[in-house]
Amino acid sequence: MAELHEPDVGTAYYRSNDLIKNLQLRVCLRRMTSSTMASQSGAGGEGGSENGDVEMKGINEVAKQDKEERSISWQEKVFSQREVELYSKEENCDSIVDQKYNEEVMAIVAKGRPTNRIFTYVDHDAYSHQDETVHLMTTSPKETPSVLAEKMAHVRCRRVGGRQLKERELGIIPKMNIVEPEPTQDMVSKSHVEPPPMQMMYIMADLSPRERPSEEQDEYVLCCLQVNANGVLCIRPDFSRGRKPYIIETITLGREVYEYTVEHTSKAMSRIEQDKELKMFREVYSRHREFLSACVGHDFEVPQPDVLRLTVYGEMISAQGFELNNLYLHFFVDLPKDWYADRQQQLAWVTQTCATKTIGRDEVAYFSFPFHFELYYKASAGSSTDPNELPRFPMILIEVLSVDTWHRFFHEGYTYIQIPAQPGSETSTRHCWRPVGNSVVSRLRRFFIGGTPELEDPTYTSVPSTFDGSHLSKFGFKTETTGSVTSHVNVMMQSRAFMENKANKRSLGSMMDQLGISAMQANITSVLDAFKRARLKMMQAREAATRELLKDIEKKK
């Protein structure tokens, strides 16, 4: 089965609730046939099968002798032959870590010099703190690293702590200018820092020939392990898991070939430990649930009797089809009679300036500007109770503007969004218009100095706030069609009448009547649908009668 799965040389990520110190790995390294031995065996095979068999037996014996298997724990320091020679001399030990390594190496030398090939670099070693180089996936000389790999190779892993951590917690801003308009390459390499603290560990292999002392260029990385502050383990390459072994080819003259596997051998938890940990987690979760319930409470906020609470979460998605670029929206909520809001509630917004993008035949500016507000409705004592009169719901009045490079402002259009009288979600596209003057002077003024006609009363976009009558006429008001605005609103309603409706199973119309809102407005959509169906039936009946009349005329002829 191992021959059917290719090795995974990419980076794997793992997350575990267990402590990282319990991580255990087993690395098995074995030397394969070198290039010189392979050439000799090929020549012997041509001369005779007996000499070839002898050569292959010798190769297998060498491969069996040069095989090493070792179990390594997290941050376990295993010294190489070069490090033993280095730290055995006291003049090479300057720091506290070097002195500690000197004591450990002297204890190892007292028992005999090690001959192991597998060793490690832990987080305290200088190898773990140096800038990472570009790691190639193969040993082919034709492979070139990507642009992303070259850029990420210069990203250092700085440990955040000490003075920097205290300054960050206190909110201290450095006095030097942190923005450099023309940074140098050295400044870029120093400033590109990965802030999360992490620990590194490298499992290495000393592949130097036995007949000469080991050098630093003979050290090869078998596996790289990294753990960040969030408890995520990054390992490169991934565990073998029964796949083909990983291959390493040395760059020395002999071109030795080695294969190795990395297996996860951490001790599994017993059934008693699992039950204990599960019990501990349940206790933590129960305490957390009790804490949240104590913070939230058992009683939710309920509006006053005979009051409807309207909550709207919306988004101004885009504007398209306008003449100029760099658009932005100014919109506010118009409150009709008997509607009110809290003093702290924001009811007007201005979006960011957005450049347009060509999509199909339209120039579209995407705002994705979110907004929300809460309103309350309570029928006053003097309000009309006529069921044929439709109480007005709030509406959002929108003004589309633009600004050019000369900082000239233009009014591009007006429109409005009617808040639905039913809870739910709705996406709508509203067409805009803008007023025009009575002569060509207004167009010339718009082109040269940016002055455009605008509304003194923004509520004139739909129904003016000062209007109090049965018919509204805008005859003689000159406008022109511009673009459109797309928006999305989510409407929620809350009232004690909803609970009474659920308990008494009353209709929605009677509940809305109690709140002062006509049932006709709540069911206006169903009335229009019924009218459309009746009209369609009447047209079908008329067409059928016309066909019968034509048949009778043809028969008489």
C-alpha positions in Angstrom: 0.0 0.0 0.0 2.9 2.4 0.6 3.9 2.3 -3.0 0.4 3.6 -4.1 0.6 6.9 -2.2 2.9 9.7 -3.1 4.6 11.7 -0.2 3.1 15.0 0.8 5.9 17.6 0.8 3.5 20.5 1.5 2.8 22.2 4.9 0.2 20.6 7.1 -1.7 22.4 9.9 -3.1 20.7 13.1 -5.0 22.1 16.1 -5.3 20.2 19.4 -6.4 21.0 22.9 -3.6 18.9 24.3 -0.4 20.5 25.5 2.3 20.8 22.8 4.9 19.3 25.2 3.2 15.9 24.8 4.0 15.8 21.1 6.2 12.8 20.1 7.7 12.0 16.7 9.6 9.1 15.3 12.1 9.7 12.5 13.6 6.9 10.5 16.6 7.7 8.2 18.1 5.2 5.8 20.9 5.5 3.2 20.0 4.2 -0.3 22.3 3.2 -3.1 24.8 6.0 -4.0 25.5 7.0 -7.6 29.0 5.4 -7.6 27.8 2.1 -6.2 24.9 2.1 -8.7 27.4 2.5 -11.6 29.6 -0.3 -10.3 26.6 -2.6 -9.9 25.5 -1.8 -13.5 29.0 -2.7 -14.9 29.1 -5.9 -12.9 25.7 -6.9 -14.2 26.9 -6.8 -17.8 29.9 -9.1 -17.0 27.9 -11.8 -15.2 24.9 -12.3 -12.9 27.0 -13.8 -10.1 29.2 -10.6 -9.8 26.0 -8.5 -9.9 24.4 -10.5 -7.1 27.6 -10.0 -5.0 27.6 -6.3 -5.5 23.8 -6.0 -4.6 24.4 -8.0 -1.4 27.2 -5.6 -0.5 25.0 -2.6 -1.2 22.2 -4.0 1.0 24.6 -4.6 3.8 25.9 -1.0 3.6 22.3 0.3 3.6 21.4 -1.9 6.6 24.4 -0.6 8.5 23.7 3.1 7.7 20.1 3.2 9.1 19.0 5.2 12.1 15.7 5.5 13.9 15.0 8.0 16.7 12.0 9.2 18.8 12.0 13.0 19.4 9.9 15.0 21.8 8.9 18.7 21.4 11.9 21.0 22.0 14.2 18.0 22.7 17.8 19.0 22.0 19.8 16.3 20.2 23.4 17.3 19.4 25.1 16.6 16.1 28.8 15.7 15.7 29.6 19.2 14.7 27.9 20.7 17.7 29.7 18.2 20.0 33.0 19.5 18.7 31.8 23.1 19.0 30.4 23.1 22.5 33.1 20.9 24.0 35.5 23.9 23.9 34.7 26.5 26.6 36.1 29.4 24.5 33.2 28.9 22.1 30.6 29.2 24.8 29.7 32.8 25.5 26.0 33.0 26.3 24.1 31.2 29.0 22.6 28.8 26.5 26.0 27.9 25.2 27.3 27.2 28.7 24.3 25.0 29.3 25.0 23.1 26.1 28.7 22.8 27.2 27.7 21.0 30.4 25.4 18.6 28.4 28.0 17.9 25.8 30.7 17.2 28.4 28.3 14.7 30.0 27.7 13.0 26.6 31.5 12.9 25.7 32.2 11.2 29.0 30.1 8.3 27.9 31.6 8.3 24.4 31.3 10.4 21.3 28.0 10.1 19.5 27.8 8.9 15.9 24.1 9.8 15.2 23.0 11.4 12.0 19.6 12.7 13.3 19.8 15.8 15.5 17.6 18.8 16.3 17.6 22.6 16.4 15.3 23.9 19.1 13.8 27.4 19.6 16.8 28.7 21.6 19.3 27.9 18.8 20.4 30.6 16.3 19.3 28.4 13.4 15.6 28.9 14.4 15.9 32.7 14.5 17.6 33.3 11.1 15.6 34.4 8.1 14.0 31.5 6.3 15.4 30.8 2.8 13.4 29.7 -0.1 12.6 26.0 0.2 12.4 24.1 -3.1 10.1 21.1 -3.6 12.6 19.1 -5.7 16.3 18.8 -6.2 16.0 19.7 -9.9 18.3 22.5 -11.0 15.5 23.8 -13.4 13.1 24.6 -10.5 12.8 28.3 -9.7 10.9 29.7 -6.7 7.8 31.8 -7.2 7.5 35.5 -6.5 5.5 34.8 -3.3 8.1 32.4 -2.0 10.8 34.9 -2.5 8.9 37.7 -0.7 7.9 35.4 2.2 11.4 34.2 2.6 12.3 37.7 4.0 9.5 37.8 6.6 11.0 37.4 10.0 9.3 35.8 13.0 9.8 38.3 15.8 8.9 37.3 19.4 6.5 39.9 20.8 7.3 40.6 24.5 9.0 42.8 27.0 9.0 46.5 26.3 7.2 46.1 23.0 4.3 44.2 24.5 3.9 46.7 27.4 3.9 49.6 24.9 1.3 47.9 22.8 -0.9 47.3 25.9 -0.6 50.9 27.1 -1.3 52.3 23.6 2.0 54.2 23.3 2.6 55.5 19.8 6.3 55.6 18.7 7.7 59.1 18.1 9.4 58.2 14.9 7.5 58.3 11.6 6.2 54.8 10.9 5.2 55.7 7.3 8.1 55.8 4.8 7.1 57.0 1.3 10.2 55.5 -0.3 11.4 52.5 1.7 14.7 50.8 1.0 15.0 47.0 0.6 16.8 46.8 3.9 14.0 48.7 5.6 11.4 46.4 4.0 13.1 43.3 5.2 13.3 44.7 8.8 9.7 46.0 8.9 7.9 43.0 7.4 7.4 41.2 10.7 5.0 38.5 11.6 3.6 39.6 15.0 2.2 36.4 16.6 4.7 34.8 18.9 5.7 31.3 18.0 8.2 28.5 18.7 10.3 26.7 16.1 11.9 23.3 16.0 13.9 21.7 13.2 14.7 18.0 12.8 18.0 17.8 10.9 20.2 15.1 9.4 24.0 15.1 9.2 24.7 13.4 5.9 28.4 13.9 5.9 30.6 10.9 4.9 31.9 8.9 7.8 35.6 9.2 6.8 35.7 13.0 7.3 34.5 15.5 10.0 31.0 16.9 9.5 30.5 20.4 8.3 27.6 22.8 8.3 26.9 22.4 4.6 26.3 18.7 5.2 23.3 19.4 7.4 19.8 19.0 5.8 16.4 19.8 7.1 14.2 16.7 7.5 11.2 18.3 9.2 10.2 21.8 10.3 7.7 22.3 13.2 6.2 25.6 14.2 3.6 26.4 16.9 2.0 29.8 17.2 0.2 31.5 20.1 -3.1 30.1 19.0 -2.0 26.5 19.4 -1.8 25.7 15.7 0.9 23.3 14.7 2.5 23.7 11.3 4.7 20.8 10.1 6.6 20.7 6.8 6.5 18.1 5.4 3.5 16.2 6.7 3.6 12.9 8.6 4.3 9.9 6.3 1.2 7.9 7.3 2.1 4.9 5.2 3.0 6.9 2.1 6.3 6.7 0.2 9.3 7.8 2.1 10.8 11.3 1.5 13.9 11.5 -0.6 17.0 13.6 0.1 19.9 13.8 -2.3 23.2 15.3 -1.1 25.1 18.0 -3.0 28.5 16.4 -2.4 30.6 14.6 -5.0 29.2 11.2 -4.1 25.5 12.3 -4.6 24.3 10.1 -1.8 20.5 9.3 -1.7 18.7 9.0 1.6 15.1 8.2 2.4 13.3 9.0 5.6 9.8 8.9 7.2 8.2 11.0 9.9 5.6 9.4 12.1 3.3 10.7 14.9 3.9 8.6 18.0 2.4 10.7 20.7 1.0 8.7 23.6 -2.8 8.2 23.3 -5.0 9.2 26.2 -6.5 6.4 28.2 -10.2 6.0 28.7 -10.0 7.4 32.3 -8.1 10.5 31.1 -10.6 11.1 28.3 -13.5 10.9 30.8 -11.7 13.2 33.2 -11.0 15.8 30.5 -14.6 15.5 29.2 -15.9 16.1 32.7 -13.7 19.1 33.1 -14.8 20.6 29.7 -18.5 20.1 30.7 -17.9 21.9 33.9 -16.2 24.8 32.2 -19.0 25.1 29.6 -21.7 25.0 32.3 -20.0 27.8 34.2 -19.6 29.8 31.0 -23.3 29.2 30.2 -24.3 30.4 33.7 -22.1 33.5 33.3 -23.8 34.4 30.0 -27.3 33.8 31.4 -26.4 36.1 34.3 -25.2 38.8 31.9 -28.2 38.5 29.6 -30.9 37.9 32.1 -34.2 36.0 31.6 -36.4 39.0 30.6 -36.0 40.4 27.1 -36.7 44.0 26.4 -40.3 44.4 25.4 -41.8 47.7 24.1 -44.6 49.5 25.8 -48.3 48.4 25.3 -49.8 49.5 22.0 -46.3 50.3 20.6 -44.8 48.8 17.5 -41.0 48.6 17.5 -39.5 48.6 14.0 -35.9 47.5 13.5 -34.3 47.9 10.1 -30.8 46.5 9.1 -30.0 47.7 5.6 -27.2 48.1 3.1 -26.6 50.5 0.2 -25.2 48.1 -2.3 -24.4 50.0 -5.5 -25.3 52.9 -7.8 -25.2 52.4 -11.6 -26.0 54.3 -14.8 -24.9 57.8 -13.7 -23.1 60.3 -15.9 -20.1 61.2 -13.7 -17.6 59.2 -11.7 -16.7 59.3 -7.9 -20.2 58.8 -6.6 -21.4 58.9 -3.0 -24.8 58.8 -1.3 -26.4 61.0 1.3 -29.6 59.5 2.7 -31.8 59.9 5.8 -35.0 58.5 7.3 -38.2 60.5 7.0 -40.6 59.9 9.9 -44.3 60.3 9.2 -46.9 61.1 11.8 -47.0 59.0 15.0 -43.5 57.6 14.4 -40.6 58.6 16.7 -37.0 57.5 17.6 -34.6 57.8 20.5 -32.4 60.9 20.7 -29.2 58.8 20.3 -30.5 57.1 17.2 -28.7 58.1 14.0 -31.1 58.7 11.1 -28.8 60.2 8.5 -25.7 58.8 6.8 -23.1 59.7 4.1 -21.3 56.9 2.3 -17.7 56.9 1.1 -16.8 58.2 -2.4 -16.6 55.3 -4.8 -15.2 55.1 -8.3 -17.3 53.3 -10.9 -16.4 50.1 -12.6 -17.5 49.0 -16.1 -19.8 45.9 -15.9 -21.5 45.2 -19.2 -22.9 48.4 -20.5 -23.2 50.2 -17.1 -20.8 52.1 -14.9 -21.4 50.6 -11.4 -20.1 52.0 -8.1 -20.2 49.5 -5.2 -20.7 51.0 -1.8 -21.6 48.1 0.4 -22.5 50.6 3.1 -24.4 49.1 6.1 -26.8 51.0 8.3 -29.5 50.3 10.9 -32.1 52.2 12.9 -34.9 51.5 15.4 -38.2 53.3 15.2 -41.4 53.2 17.3 -45.0 53.7 16.3 -47.9 54.6 18.6 -51.2 55.9 17.3 -52.0 59.3 18.9 -55.4 60.2 20.3 -56.1 62.6 17.4 -55.2 60.3 14.6 -57.8 59.2 12.1 -59.4 55.7 12.6 -60.7 55.5 9.0 -60.0 52.0 7.8 -59.7 53.2 4.2 -56.9 55.6 5.1 -53.4 54.0 4.9 -51.0 55.1 7.7 -47.6 55.9 6.2 -44.6 53.8 7.0 -41.2 55.5 7.2 -39.1 55.9 4.0 -35.5 56.5 3.2 -34.8 59.5 1.0 -31.6 59.2 -1.1 -29.6 61.8 -2.7 -26.8 60.8 -5.2 -23.9 63.2 -5.6 -20.5 63.2 -7.2 -17.2 65.1 -6.9 -14.5 65.5 -9.6 -10.8 66.2 -9.4 -11.4 70.0 -9.2 -13.6 69.4 -6.0 -16.7 70.4 -7.9 -19.9 68.8 -6.5 -22.8 67.6 -8.7 -26.3 66.4 -7.8 -26.8 63.3 -9.8 -30.3 62.2 -8.7 -32.9 61.7 -6.1 -34.9 58.6 -5.1 -36.5 57.0 -2.1 -37.0 53.5 -0.5 -40.3 52.7 1.1 -39.9 50.6 4.2 -42.0 47.4 3.8 -45.1 47.1 6.0 -44.3 43.4 6.5 -41.3 41.9 8.3 -38.8 40.2 6.0 -36.0 40.8 3.6 -36.2 42.8 0.4 -33.7 43.9 -2.3 -34.8 46.7 -4.6 -33.4 48.9 -7.4 -34.8 52.4 -7.4 -34.5 54.6 -10.4 -33.3 58.2 -9.9 -34.1 61.6 -11.4 -32.7 65.0 -11.0 -34.3 68.5 -11.7 -33.3 70.5 -14.7 -33.5 74.2 -15.4 -35.8 76.0 -17.8 -32.9 77.0 -20.2 -29.5 75.9 -21.4 -27.8 78.1 -18.8 -28.3 75.5 -16.1 -26.6 72.9 -18.2 -23.7 75.2 -19.0 -23.3 76.0 -15.3 -23.3 72.3 -14.5 -20.6 71.6 -17.1 -18.2 74.5 -16.1 -18.7 75.3 -12.4 -20.6 72.4 -11.1 -23.7 74.3 -10.0 -26.8 72.1 -10.5 -30.4 72.6 -9.6 -31.3 70.9 -6.3 -34.3 70.4 -4.1 -34.9 72.8 -1.2 -37.1 70.2 0.5 -35.6 66.7 0.1 -39.0 65.1 1.1 -40.3 66.4 -2.3 -38.6 63.3 -3.7 -41.8 61.4 -2.7 -44.5 63.1 -0.8 -43.5 66.4 0.8 -43.7 66.6 4.6 -45.8 69.8 4.4 -48.4 68.2 2.1 -51.8 67.7 3.7 -54.4 66.8 1.1 -55.8 64.0 -1.0 -54.2 64.7 -4.4 -50.6 65.7 -5.1 -49.7 67.3 -8.5 -46.1 67.9 -9.7 -47.1 69.1 -13.1 -44.6 71.5 -14.6 -41.7 70.3 -12.6 -39.0 69.5 -15.2 -36.7 66.4 -14.5 -34.6 64.0 -16.3 -33.9 60.3 -15.7 -30.4 59.5 -14.5 -29.3 56.2 -12.9 -30.5 53.8 -10.2 -29.6 52.7 -6.7 -29.7 49.1 -5.4 -30.3 48.5 -1.7 -31.2 45.7 0.6 -33.2 46.0 3.8 -34.1 43.5 6.6 -37.2 44.5 8.6 -38.1 43.2 12.0 -41.2 44.1 14.1 -41.7 43.6 17.8 -44.8 44.3 19.8 -46.8 42.7 22.7 -49.7 42.3 20.2 -47.6 39.6 18.5 -47.7 37.5 21.7 -51.4 38.1 22.1 -52.0 37.1 18.5 -50.1 33.8 19.1 -52.1 33.1 22.3 -55.5 34.0 20.9 -54.8 33.0 17.3 -56.1 36.3 15.9 -55.5 37.4 12.4 -52.7 39.7 11.4 -55.3 42.3 10.3 -56.9 42.6 13.7 -53.5 42.9 15.4 -52.5 45.7 13.0 -55.8 47.4 13.6 -55.0 47.4 17.3 -51.7 49.1 16.6 -53.5 51.8 14.5 -52.3 50.3 11.2 -55.0 49.3 8.7 -55.4 45.7 7.7 -55.8 47.0 4.1 -52.2 48.1 4.1 -51.0 44.8 5.5 -52.9 42.8 2.8 -52.5 45.2 -0.1 -50.3 42.7 -2.0 -52.9 39.9 -1.8 -55.6 42.4 -3.0 -53.5 43.3 -6.1 -52.8 39.6 -6.8 -56.5 38.9 -6.7 -57.2 41.8 -9.0 -54.6 40.5 -11.5 -56.1 37.1 -11.5 -59.7 38.4 -12.1 -58.5 40.6 -14.9 -56.7 37.7 -16.6 -59.9 35.6 -16.4 -61.9 38.4 -17.9 -59.5 38.7 -20.8 -59.6 35.0 -21.4 -63.4 35.0 -21.4 -63.4 37.9 -23.9 -61.0 36.1 -26.2 -63.1 32.9 -26.1 -66.3 34.9 -26.9 -64.5 36.6 -29.8 -63.4 33.2 -31.2 -67.0 31.9 -31.0 -68.3 35.0 -32.8 -65.8 34.6 -35.6 -66.7 30.9 -36.1 -70.4 31.8 -36.4 -69.6 34.5 -39.0 -67.6 32.0 -41.1 -70.5 29.4 -40.9 -73.0 32.0 -42.2 -70.8 32.8 -45.1 
